[in-house]
């Protein structure tokens, strides 16, 4: 074989290798994104925790609530019309999202700095304070977290993974005063059975629980714990790597929140113009 033919062969091999590299790079560059995948498959999977009125399933299996209904409306504007719910304990929602069990979280989840490290939140869809579920007539005069902290004989039920356990700690409530439970219905049962003297959740959830169950009522809502505002802002959560899905959703959400269409949609769940967000996700993630 001549030197010239050797060079020609080497040049050909180089060209082939180069073409393969370019093809591989092109394939990587055009890898299907989350938004493209969801549009192609025709549906999106949504994690929720069965907490009315934020996100829950009706007796006939329909996914509804403030967050799922907002999600459905916004996704429809992106051409995504099938939304499949995946029921998950609240404390397992973020791990489930990260593990790929579902594509987004629609559970009215509060935005806070710790969660912002784990997921990408949309802009908030609402802002709301706290209340307690207590026995009818509130015989022990429980008003807020301070009431529990001031009487070590009292016990407070909180939902696993929710912000209320942190509020309790900040207020000086001892760990042995907390009854940590997996879901909303178990909080009601704990108060009804006397295993807890009160249960803590957002004001709307407590009002809903009180209206649907015997022997319990809501305390007057409050917006401050341990000298700090506890007006929580809920949002939709995404995996950080699903940037295209988040950006497309958020762009439509910003136009939707506060519109007549939005207010009419969420008013049946107890939300409305009095519960519109007052802070941005950026502010909330920064601890504001």
C-alpha positions in Angstrom: 0.0 0.0 0.0 1.4 3.4 -1.0 1.8 6.3 1.4 -0.8 8.2 -0.6 -3.4 5.5 -0.3 -2.7 5.2 3.5 -3.4 9.0 3.8 -6.6 8.7 1.8 -7.8 5.9 4.0 -7.0 7.8 7.2 -8.7 10.9 5.8 -11.8 8.8 5.1 -11.8 7.3 8.6 -11.5 10.7 10.1 -14.4 12.0 8.0 -16.5 9.0 9.1 -15.6 9.5 12.8 -16.3 13.2 12.5 -19.7 12.6 11.0 -20.5 10.2 13.8 -19.5 12.7 16.4 -21.6 15.4 14.8 -24.6 13.1 14.5 -24.2 12.1 18.2 -24.0 15.8 19.2 -27.1 16.6 17.1 -29.0 13.8 18.7 -28.0 15.0 22.2 -28.9 18.6 21.3 -32.3 17.6 20.1 -33.1 15.1 22.9 -36.8 15.2 23.7 -37.6 17.8 26.4 -40.2 17.3 29.1 -42.6 19.6 27.3 -42.1 17.8 24.0 -42.5 14.4 25.7 -45.7 15.4 27.4 -47.2 16.8 24.2 -46.2 13.7 22.3 -47.7 11.3 24.8 -50.8 13.4 25.1 -51.1 13.6 28.9 -49.3 14.8 32.0 -49.0 13.1 35.4 -49.7 15.3 38.5 -48.8 14.5 42.1 -51.4 15.5 44.7 -52.0 14.8 48.4 -55.8 14.6 48.8 -56.0 17.8 50.8 -59.1 19.8 50.1 -59.5 22.5 48.9 -56.0 22.5 47.4 -55.9 19.2 45.5 -58.0 16.1 46.0 -60.0 13.4 44.4 -63.8 13.3 44.4 -65.6 10.1 45.3 -65.9 9.3 41.6 -62.2 9.7 41.1 -62.1 13.2 39.5 -58.9 15.2 40.3 -60.0 18.7 41.4 -59.2 21.5 43.9 -57.6 24.9 43.5 -54.2 23.7 42.3 -55.3 21.0 39.9 -58.0 23.3 38.3 -55.5 26.1 37.8 -53.0 23.6 36.4 -55.7 22.2 34.0 -56.6 25.7 32.8 -53.0 26.7 32.2 -52.0 23.4 30.5 -55.0 23.7 28.2 -53.5 26.9 26.9 -50.3 24.9 26.0 -52.4 22.2 24.2 -52.2 19.6 27.1 -55.7 18.5 28.0 -55.3 15.2 29.8 -54.2 15.5 33.4 -53.8 12.2 35.4 -53.5 12.5 39.1 -51.1 10.4 41.2 -52.2 10.3 44.9 -49.2 10.7 47.2 -48.6 11.4 50.9 -47.7 15.1 51.2 -44.2 14.3 52.6 -43.5 12.1 49.6 -44.5 14.6 46.9 -41.0 16.1 46.3 -39.2 12.7 46.4 -41.9 11.4 44.1 -41.4 14.2 41.6 -37.6 13.8 41.7 -38.0 10.0 41.1 -40.1 10.6 38.0 -43.4 9.2 39.4 -45.2 12.3 38.1 -44.3 15.4 36.1 -45.4 18.2 38.4 -46.9 18.7 41.9 -50.3 20.3 42.1 -51.0 20.3 45.8 -51.0 23.9 46.9 -47.5 23.4 48.2 -46.1 26.4 50.0 -43.0 28.0 48.6 -40.1 28.2 51.0 -36.3 28.4 50.7 -35.7 24.7 51.7 -38.1 23.5 49.0 -36.7 25.9 46.5 -33.4 24.1 46.8 -35.1 20.8 45.7 -37.7 21.9 43.1 -38.5 24.8 40.7 -41.7 26.6 41.7 -44.0 28.5 39.4 -45.2 31.9 40.5 -47.6 31.6 43.4 -51.3 30.9 42.7 -52.6 32.1 46.1 -51.7 33.5 49.5 -53.3 32.4 52.8 -52.9 32.3 56.6 -53.4 29.6 59.3 -56.1 28.2 61.6 -56.7 25.3 64.0 -59.3 22.6 64.0 -60.6 22.2 67.6 -63.5 20.4 69.3 -66.8 22.1 69.0 -67.1 25.1 71.3 -63.3 25.2 71.7 -63.5 24.2 75.4 -59.8 24.6 76.0 -59.7 28.1 74.5 -57.0 27.3 71.9 -56.3 30.3 69.6 -52.9 29.8 68.0 -49.5 28.1 68.4 -48.9 30.1 71.5 -51.8 28.4 73.2 -50.2 25.0 72.7 -46.7 26.2 73.7 -48.1 27.7 76.9 -49.7 24.4 78.1 -47.6 21.3 77.9 -50.7 19.1 78.5 -52.0 20.1 75.0 -51.2 18.2 71.9 -51.2 19.5 68.3 -51.7 17.3 65.2 -49.7 18.3 62.1 -49.4 16.7 58.7 -46.1 15.0 57.8 -43.9 17.1 55.6 -46.1 20.2 55.9 -44.9 23.6 57.2 -47.0 23.5 60.4 -44.4 21.3 62.2 -41.9 24.1 61.6 -44.3 26.7 62.9 -44.8 24.7 66.0 -41.1 24.4 66.7 -40.6 28.2 66.1 -43.4 28.8 68.7 -41.7 26.7 71.4 -44.0 23.7 71.2 -42.2 20.6 72.4 -41.7 17.6 70.1 -43.7 15.3 72.4 -46.7 17.6 72.1 -46.9 17.0 68.3 -49.0 14.2 66.8 -47.6 13.8 63.2 -50.1 12.2 60.8 -50.0 11.3 57.1 -53.1 13.0 55.7 -55.9 15.5 56.3 -58.6 13.0 57.3 -56.4 11.6 60.0 -56.0 15.1 61.5 -59.8 15.3 61.9 -60.1 11.9 63.5 -57.3 12.7 66.0 -59.2 15.8 67.2 -62.6 14.0 67.2 -61.1 11.1 69.2 -59.2 13.4 71.7 -55.8 12.2 70.6 -55.0 15.8 69.7 -56.5 19.0 71.2 -56.1 20.8 67.9 -54.9 20.3 64.3 -53.0 22.9 62.3 -53.3 23.6 58.6 -54.0 26.6 56.4 -57.2 28.5 57.1 -59.1 27.3 54.0 -58.3 23.6 54.7 -59.4 23.9 58.3 -62.6 25.7 57.3 -63.3 22.9 54.8 -62.6 20.2 57.4 -64.9 21.9 60.0 -67.8 22.2 57.5 -67.7 18.5 56.5 -67.2 16.8 59.9 -69.2 16.6 63.1 -68.0 17.8 66.5 -65.3 20.1 65.3 -64.9 23.8 64.4 -62.3 26.2 63.1 -60.5 28.8 65.3 -60.3 32.4 64.0 -57.6 32.5 61.3 -54.3 34.1 62.1 -51.4 35.3 60.0 -48.5 35.5 62.4 -46.4 32.9 64.3 -43.6 33.7 66.7 -43.6 37.3 65.5 -43.3 36.4 61.8 -45.9 36.4 59.0 -47.2 32.9 58.1 -49.2 34.0 55.1 -48.2 31.1 52.9 -48.0 31.2 49.2 -48.8 28.0 47.2 -47.4 27.2 43.8 -46.9 24.4 41.3 -43.6 22.5 41.6 -41.4 21.2 38.7 -38.2 19.3 38.4 -35.4 21.8 38.0 -34.2 20.1 34.8 -37.6 20.5 33.2 -36.9 24.1 32.3 -38.9 24.3 29.1 -42.0 22.9 30.8 -41.7 25.3 33.7 -41.1 28.3 31.5 -44.0 27.6 29.2 -46.3 27.0 32.1 -45.2 30.0 34.1 -45.6 32.4 31.1 -49.2 31.4 30.8 -49.8 31.3 34.5 -48.7 35.0 35.0 -51.3 36.0 32.5 -54.0 33.8 34.1 -53.7 34.7 37.8 -56.0 37.4 38.8 -58.0 37.3 35.6 -61.8 37.0 35.7 -61.4 33.4 34.4 -59.1 32.6 37.3 -61.3 34.1 40.0 -64.4 32.3 38.7 -62.5 29.0 38.6 -61.1 29.1 42.2 -64.0 30.8 44.1 -66.0 27.6 44.5 -63.0 26.2 46.5 -63.0 29.2 48.9 -60.3 31.2 47.0 -60.9 34.4 45.1 -59.6 38.0 44.9 -59.0 38.1 48.7 -56.5 35.3 48.4 -54.3 36.5 45.5 -50.5 36.2 45.9 -48.7 39.2 47.4 -45.2 38.0 46.9 -43.2 36.5 44.0 -41.5 33.1 44.0 -38.1 34.8 43.9 -38.9 36.7 47.2 -40.3 33.6 48.8 -37.3 31.5 47.9 -35.0 34.2 49.3 -36.9 33.9 52.6 -39.0 37.0 52.2 
